[in-house]
């Protein structure tokens, strides 16, 4: 709601309640009774509360101008439009606004009871407040420094490595051939998008999706403290939806295409020249069940030893081919985990 406005969307305005803390008079009206009619005590805006539904007092033709202002000299309440305190005459420019309580929400048919009353302790004045501490203090900084040092030391230890000498003890190669088979693959699509070459097409009418359609609404009642001794009550509604199936024609079909069938693998050492697996057939074939060669993959490994540890590293074919037994290499080894870092493998000399 704007700072100066009337209730919208069918909202109604009622008076908040407050209890006098001096004489005990209860359920005084927040807008009507700025002072206790029994003892004359001033209204405390932090003591306002919502009434029960059966005790609500309506405010007629209420124009909301904002939360009340609190005079810094006498603590009297004045309208947000007032320029001077009505009790002592002090200018209200920069005056604090009355605190607004939390709104409360319930189901449309729920009956509200009287809300809790919470008297807040006044905040200490600026003069009485202890001076704020500067900075973070020495102890937190020392703890932070120790944590950073421990984390940094751990990272350094785990990433630190040393150069070690290794020599070749053997060779290994791997070659694999992906085999594709020409076969019928089932498919399903909108009947306007059946691919060319499809056959055994079967059209069916079935659910192809769903849509959300409006299906009534759910409403809740909200009471909002306006900070001027009143609260507004409004209804907030939200549309609910239900899921409704959508039907259409779907085509099922078969389509002949090449699909991955299996991988053929061969491996060996330098004693056997690297070769590719063979399918044992040649020429082109487009009969169901025919097979053809697909993609190829190859890797070459050097078996090495440093100290009493054996390990294996993948290398390029040219290096694998030219390298002989007992050839020396250098490689980085982790200082803590003793992990071999094959990416650093280099021939010695």
VOMI-552080 format. One record per residue (C-alpha): z, x, y; residue in one letter. Coordinates in steps of 0.5 Angstrom, whole numbers, plus 500, padded with zeros to 3 digits. Layout:
N
ZXYA
...
***
This chain:
349
500500500X
498503507X
504504512X
503498515X
501492511X
502486507X
503485500X
496485496X
494483489X
499477489X
505481490X
511478493X
517481497X
524481495X
531484498X
534490495X
541489494X
547494495X
555494494X
560496500X
563503497X
569501502X
571494501X
568493494X
563487497X
558487492X
550484492X
549485500X
542484502X
538491503X
534488509X
539483512X
545486511X
545493515X
552493515X
557490511X
559483513X
566484511X
568491513X
563493518X
561499514X
554502514X
549501509X
548507504X
540507503X
542511496X
546505494X
540500494X
538497487X
534492484X
537485483X
537481476X
531476476X
535470477X
538473483X
532475487X
532473495X
525473497X
523475504X
518471508X
512474512X
514481511X
510486514X
511493511X
511499516X
514504512X
521507509X
527506514X
529512518X
536515518X
539517524X
541525524X
547523529X
550517526X
546516520X
544509522X
538506519X
532504523X
525501522X
520506521X
517504527X
523505532X
523511536X
530511538X
536509534X
539502535X
546504534X
547511538X
540511542X
538518539X
530519538X
528518531X
522523531X
523528525X
528523522X
529523515X
526517511X
531513506X
530515499X
526510495X
528509488X
524509482X
520503480X
521499474X
516496469X
516491464X
512486460X
509480463X
514475460X
520480460X
526478464X
529484469X
537485469X
540488475X
539495475X
544501475X
547503481X
547511482X
551513488X
548520490X
552526493X
550528500X
547535500X
551540503X
549542510X
545548512X
551551515X
555550509X
550552504X
550559501X
544564504X
539564499X
538571494X
533575496X
528578490X
529577483X
535581482X
536588479X
537585472X
531581471X
527587473X
530591468X
529586462X
522585464X
520593465X
523594458X
519588455X
513591458X
514598455X
515595448X
509591448X
505597451X
508602446X
506597440X
499597443X
498604444X
501606437X
497601434X
490603437X
492610437X
488614432X
486621430X
480625428X
480626420X
475630416X
472627410X
466629405X
461624401X
463623394X
458618392X
452613394X
451605393X
446600396X
445593395X
439589396X
439581396X
433576396X
434569398X
430564394X
427557396X
425552392X
420546394X
424540392X
424532395X
430531400X
433525401X
433522409X
435517413X
433515420X
431510425X
425506422X
421508428X
422516427X
421517420X
417524419X
410525417X
409526410X
415522408X
415517402X
419512398X
421509404X
426503404X
428499410X
435496410X
438492415X
445495416X
451497421X
448502425X
454503430X
459499434X
460497441X
466495445X
467488448X
472485453X
477482449X
482479454X
487483458X
495486458X
499485464X
506488466X
510486472X
512492476X
518492482X
517498487X
522500492X
519500499X
525504502X
526499508X
531495504X
526491500X
522491494X
515488492X
513485485X
506486483X
502484476X
498490474X
493488468X
488492464X
482489460X
483490453X
477491448X
475490441X
470494437X
464490435X
459492430X
452493432X
446492426X
439495426X
434497421X
435503418X
429507413X
431511407X
426516405X
424522401X
421528404X
418535400X
421541404X
423548402X
430549401X
435555399X
436555392X
440561390X
440569392X
438574387X
442581388X
441588386X
445594387X
445601385X
446609387X
442614389X
440615381X
436609382X
431608387X
433602392X
428596389X
428588391X
429583386X
423580383X
421572382X
416574377X
411570380X
406570385X
401566389X
402560393X
405554390X
407547393X
409543387X
416540386X
420545383X
416551385X
420557388X
418563393X
421569397X
426567403X
429572407X
431579405X
438583406X
440590405X
446595406X
447602404X
454605403X
457612403X
463613399X
468618402X
474622401X
479624406X
486627403X
487623397X
484617400X
477614398X
474609402X
467607403X
463606410X
456602411X
451607414X
443606416X
438608411X
435614414X
442617414X
444615407X
437618404X
438625407X
445625406X
447629400X
454630396X
460633399X
457633406X
462633411X
464628416X
469626421X
472619422X
477616426X
484614422X
489610425X
496613426X
500608424X
496603419X
492609417X
486604417X
479608417X
474606423X
467607420X
464606427X
466613428X
463616422X
459622424X
456628421X
460634422X
457640425X
***
